Amino acid sequence: MSPLILLSFIIGYFLVLIVISFITSRKSSDNDTFFVANRNSKWYLVAFGMIGTALSGVTFISVPGKVGAATGDQFAYFQFVLGNAAGFIIIALVLLPLYYRLKLTSIYGYIEQALGKWSYKTAAGIFLISRVIGSAFRLYLVVIVLQKFIFDSYHVPFGVTVLICLSLIWLYTYKGGLKTIIITDSLQTLFLVSSVFLSIYFICRSLNYNVFEAADAIKNSSYSKIFFWTDFIGNKFHFGKQFLGGLFITIAVVGLDQDLMQKNLSCKNIGEAQKNMFSFTTVFVIINIFFLSVGALLYIYAQHNGITVAKTDYLYPTIALNYLGLLPAIVFMLGLTAATFATTDSALTALTTSFCVDFLNFGKSQNINSKKMVSARHMVHIAFSGLMFLTIIIFNQINNDAIVTAIFKVASYTYGPLLGLYSFGLFVSKRQVADKLVPFICLISPAVCYYLSANSKTLLGGYVFDNELIIVNGLITFVGLCVTSKKKFMAHS
């Protein structure tokens, strides 16, 4: 597969994104446009574009790869997806009405009203740290693929590849922000979804399968088990763990995350935002079935052709770029690029929004669209692009997949305290938190969870944690807030 051909398509792809950016930001590039797209987004565009944001390049490569992993994953991930779907519905019915009622630009404004200033800054800080590490991790994994299959051929250093990627993202988001991203993410989702379906088509063609034969081959393979009901204690794939983990992780990392919620807040009203969430949920579940099907077909193809890979994450790119031909390789690379950049462009916009609103107090005193404020937002946007660059370079210098994954896992733990903070605000309205203690409680909780995760077999009679650990994380934070809180003094008229 010629690196020049792949590079040409990626350059063309980014030129399209930059043209879209120019068109969408031509009439307006103020802060209202950047932060909430003037609250005038079409719900169906938001719903479709959110798929690309929710499914990162990691999902694109790892979900199919895990299907045939030695750990026996098969289609167990679909149990987690069902939990995701339940979480999306709760977000639509509980959190979105709250955010719209308060007319929030940053969702962490709710914490300031419910709990206090220190709690508010802690919640926003948790998001900033988690999203920088999480987005850098996702982009890092995909830059490695671009480096290996394209840029190594031209002896381009890894750091320059990262800089090129982040510069392109900055270039098409810095003026229009969310207004541009609603459009570009819809286009990128189209590439992503098309890539999944076309990958299935190309693999089936190579195996001489029609649609029904492919479905039978997947069903009769050793990769298609979905539900795991036995050994709740020791089996991390048990339905209860996966479903509950999917449910609470979705509430925390989607419903309490500025990135994905920012798109919802750009809709005209709560009704349109809820329509967006319900339709997004339906498509999200369906597209994940196809991701898992791609995985099963890739392993069947690998068996037929004697292909082995060192890591499951290498399976999809290896087969797509080296075995299926020119068009499938281009389709894969466009899908991977779309999945990654739909996640990263959205993250950079959300990080910029949260920092400007939550830490620089945009909109609380001066006109949010003043030249001074717009200029400050540009500087923040550049700063977060630079921070993302440095984080990816550090990941690459560590050069140890296990350590990098551990860093990402620790970052994911920080969403548990957000779950605890919002739960306290929503369900314990008659008590006031000890506001200055909140940052310490939110540090202690993920540290305890990390210790529990590493030692649960010994401490809990063989119990193995998986995604449901976020429930424990949120619960520790919630209990900590309850223990240190006091009854609110209610003034009598």
N, C-alpha and C positions, 0 to 999 in steps of 0.2 A: 504494500500500500504506500503510494508516494506521499511523503510528508508535504510536498509542495501543493498537491491537490487538496489535501485536508486543510492546509493553511489558507489556501485561496478561498475555500468555502467559509471558513471562520471569519476571514476579513470581510467577505461579502455580507455575512450575517450581521457583523457589528456595524457596518455601514448602514444597513437597514434600520438598526436600533437608533443610530445617531440621527438619521433623517426623521424618524418618528419623534425623537426628542425635540428636534428643531421645530417641527410642526406644532406639537402640543404646548411648547413653552413660548411660542412666538408672540401670543397676545398677552400672556401673563406669566411672570416668574417670581411673584412675590411669595411671602412666607405662608399665606393662606393656601396658595396653590401647592407649595412644596409639602406642607404638613398634612392637609386634609382634602386636597384637590377641590377646594372651594365648596366642599360638601355637596358635590353635584355629580358623583360617579354613577354610572349605570350599574345596577345590581348584578346583571348577568355577566358583565365584563369583570367585575370584582370576583364573582364566584369562579369563573373560568380561570382567571389569572392566579387565584389563590392556590390552585392545584399545583402550578409550577413552583410556587413558594413553599408549599407544604412538602413537596417531594423534591428533596435536594439531590445533588449528584451522588451523595452517599447512598441514598435510597435507590437511585437508578442503578448503581453498581452492586451494592451490598445485598439488597433484598433478593434479586435473582441468584446471586452467588451463594447465599446462606441455605437455599433450598436443598442443596446436596452436601452440606457441611457434615463433617465427621461427627459433630455433636448431635446429629439426628433432627435438625430443625424441621425439614420438609415444609409443609404449608402452615406450621404453627403460628407464623407471623399474622395470619389472617384473624386469629383469635384476638390479637392485639388491635388489629384494624377495626374489629367490631366494637371493642372498647372505645377506640377513637371516635367512632360514629356516635356512640351514646354521649361521649363528652362534648362533641360539636352541638348536639341537640340541647344539652344543659346550658352551654354558652349562649345559644340563641335565645333561650327562654328566661335565663336568669341574669347573665352578665351584660348582654347587649342592652336590654332595657335600662339597666342601671347607668351604663355609660352615656346613653342617649339622654336620659333624664337630667344628668348633670352637665351635658353639653361639653364633654371633655375633649381636649386635643391629645393630651397624654393620659393614658388610663390610670397612671399612678396618682393623679390628682384626687382620685377617690380616697386613697389612703390618707392623704393630708387632711381631708375633711372628717374621716372616720376615726383616725387614730392619733394624728399629730405630725409635726414637722420632721422629727427624727425618723419616725416610721416611714414617712413619705420618701425622704432622701434615701433610706435603706432600701426600700422597694425599687426605686429607680436605679440605684447603684447596683443592686443584684442583677437587674436586667442588662445594664451596660456591660458588666463583667462577663456574664453568661453569654450574651449575644456576640461580643467580640471574640471570645474563645471559640464558641460553637461555630460561628460563621467562618472564622479563620481556619478551623479544623476541616470544615466541609470543602472550602476552596482549596486548601492544601492538598487534600486527597485527589482532587481533580486536576490541579496543576501538575501533579506527579505524572498523571496519564498524558497530559498535553506535552510535558517535558520529554517523556519517554518516546512517544510516537511522532512528535513533530520537531520540537525545538532542539533536542540533542543532535539531530541531523545537521543543524546549522551552527552547532557549538555555542548556542546561546546559554549563558549562565542561568541557573535556577532563579536567582534573585531578579534578573531582568525579565524572565517569564512572568513572575508574580507582579512585578511593577507594570508590565504591559496590561495584564488582566485587570488590575485595580484602576489603572489610568483610563481604560476603556469604559469601565463601569462608572467612574466619576464623570467622565465626559458626557455620557447620555443621561445622567441623573441630576447633575448639580444645579440646573436651572428649573426644570419642571418638577423634580422630586416625585411625589406620589402621583400627580396627574400624568406624568410620563410613564411611571411604572405600571399603572393600571392597564395602559395600552401595551407596553412592551412585554409585561408578564403574560398577557393574553396570547400574544404572538409566540412567546417562548413556551407556554403551555401547549399550544398547537404543535410546535416542533417536538416537544416531549411526548405527547400522546401519540402523534404520528409515528415517532420512532419506536415506541413499544409495539404498536400494531404491525408496522412494517418489519420489525425484527422477527415477530412471530411468523409473518408471511415468508420471509427469506429462509428462516430455519426450516419451516415446513417444506418449502420447495426443495431445499437441499436433501431433506430426508424422504422426499417423494410422498409426503402426507397431504391429504386434503384436510379440511377443517375438522371433520368428524373423526378421521383417523388420528389426528393430533390430539383431540380431546380424549379418545380412548387410550392412546399411548401414555398421556399424562395420568389418567385415572388408574391405569394398570401398572404404573411405574412404582418404584420404591420411594418416590418423592412427594406423594399427594396426600398424605395424612394431614387433616386439618385440626381435628379436635383431640386433645389429650386430657383424659379424665382421671388417670391413675396416679397415685403417689403424690399427693398434695405437698407433703413435707419436702421430699428430695428432688422432685422434678420441676425445673424452672419453666417448662413448657405447659404446665397444668393450666387448664382453661381459666380457672379462678384467678390465678396470678396474672396471666396475660390480659384477660378482659379488664380486671380492676386496674392493672397497671396502665393499660391503654386509655381507660376512662379518666383517671386522675392526672396522667401525664398530659393528656389533651387539654383538660381544664387549666392546668398550670402553664404549659409551654405554648398554648395557643390563646386561651381566654385571658390569661394574666400576662401576656407578652405583647409589648407595644407593637412589634413588627406586624403580626397577622391582624391584630385588632385595629390598627391604624387604617387598613383598607376598608374594614367594615364601617368605621366612623366617617368615611368619606361618602357614604350613601346619603340620599336625600332625607330619609327618615327611618325610624325603627322597623317599619313594615318591610321596606326594601332590603334593609340589612338582614333581617330574619329570612326573607326569601333567598337571599344570597347564601346564607349559611346552610339552609336545608338542601338547596340544589347542589351546592359544593359537596356536602356530605354524601349524597347519592353517587356523584361522579367519582369521588375519592375512593369509596368502597369498591366500585366496579374497576377502576384503573389498577387498584392493588391486586385484584384477582388476575389481571393480565400480567402484571409484573411477576407474580409468582409462577404463572404459566410459562413466561419467558425463561425463568430459572430452570423449570423441569425440562423444557425442550433443549436448553443449552447443555444440560447434563446428559440427556439422551444422545444429542449430537456428539458430545465429547466421547461417550462410550463407543459410538459407531466408528469414530475416526481416530481412536487411540490418543486423544488429547489429554494431557495432564498439566495442571498448573500448581505453582508453589502455594498460592493463597486463593481462597474462594473469590476474593474481590477481583482477581485477575481474569476470571473465566470469561465474563461477558466481553470486556475489551479485547482479549486475545482472540476469541472466535470471530467477533464482529470485524476486527481490523486486519486479521491475517488469513481468514479461511473462507469467508462468504462472498468476497468480491468487492468491487469498487463502490457500487451504490449502497449496499448495506453498511460499509465502513463509513461513508459520508453521513448516512442516516443516523448511525450510532453516535458519531462525534457531534453532530448537531443536537441530538437529544441530550447528550451528556452536558454539552456547553449550555444549552437552554436551561436544564435543571439546575445547574450550578449558579449561573448568573441571575436567574430569577430569584434565587435565595439570597445571593450576596447583595444585589442592588437594593432589594427590599430591606435587608438588614442595615445597610449603610444609611438609608433614608430614615429608618426607625431610630437608629442610634443618634443621628443628628437631631431628630425631632425631640426625643426624650431629653437629651442634654440641654438643648435650647430652652425647652419649656420647664423642665424639672430643676435644672441647676442654674440656668441664666435668667430664669423667671420671665421668659418672653410672654408678653400679653398681660402681665400683671400691672405694669406701670405705663410703659411707652406704647406707642402704636406699633403693633406687631409687624406691619408692612413698611415701616420707615426704612430709609436707605441704610441707616446705621444697623438696624436689626437684620436686614437682608445680607449685608456685608459680614456681620458676625456669624450668621448661619453658614455662609460660604466657607469661612475659616474653620468652623467646627466640622463641616463635611470633609474638608481636606485633612484635618487632624485625625479623624476616625479612619480615613483611608490609609494614612501613614501608620496608625496604630495596628491596623489589620495587617499591613505589610510586615511590620516588625514581628508580630505574633507568628506569622507563617514562616518567616526566616528562622525564628527560634525553634519552631517545630522541626524544621529541616535540619538545623544544627544538632538537635538532640539525636536525630537519626535512629530512633528506636520506636518502632510502631507501638509496642506495649506501653511505653511511657507516655507517648502522645495520646493514645487512647485513654489512658488513666487521667490525663489532664482534662480531656473532653468530658469524661465521666464525672469528675469532680465538679466541673462547670455545670453539668446537668443537675447535680444535687442541689444547686442553689435555687432551683425553682420550687423545691419543697417549702422553704420558708415563705415564699410568695403565697402558696396555698394556705399556710397557717395565718398569715396576715389578713388576707381577704376573708377567710372563714371567720376570724375573730370580729372583723368589722361588720360582717353581714349577720352573724348569729349571736353576738354577745354585746349588743348595743348599750346595755345598762352598766357596763364596766369600762373604766378608762385605763389604758395600758400605761406602764411606767415608760414613757416615751424614750428617755435617754438610754434605757436598758435594751431596747429593741435591737439595735445593731449587734449587741453581744449574743442575744438569743438566736439571731439569724446566722451567726457564725458557728455557735455551738451545735446547732441542729444537724447541718450537713456533716460536721466532723464526727458526731456520734454515729450517723448513718454510714459513713465510710468505714468506720471501725466495725459496725454491725455486719456490713456486707462482706468484709474480709474474714470475719470470725464466726459467722452465724452457724456454721456446721457444728462447731464446738460448743458455742454458747446456747444454741436453741435446739439441741437434740437432732442435728442433721438437717435442719431447715435450710433451704437454699433460696436466697432472695433473687428476684429478677426486677422487672419494672415496677412491681407493687411497692418497692422500697420508698417511692415518693410519698405514699400514704403515711408511712411511719415518720418520714421527714416532716411532712406538714403537721402531723399530730404532735411531734415533739415541740415544734414552734408554737402551736396552738396552746399546749399545756403550759409552756414557759410563759406565754403572754397572760394566760389565766392566773397563774400562780403569782406573778409580779404585778397584776392589775389591782385596782381598788374600785369600789362602787362609786359611780358618778354622783356628784352633788347636783341634785335637781332643784333649780331655783323655783320658788313658789311666787306666784303673782299675788 
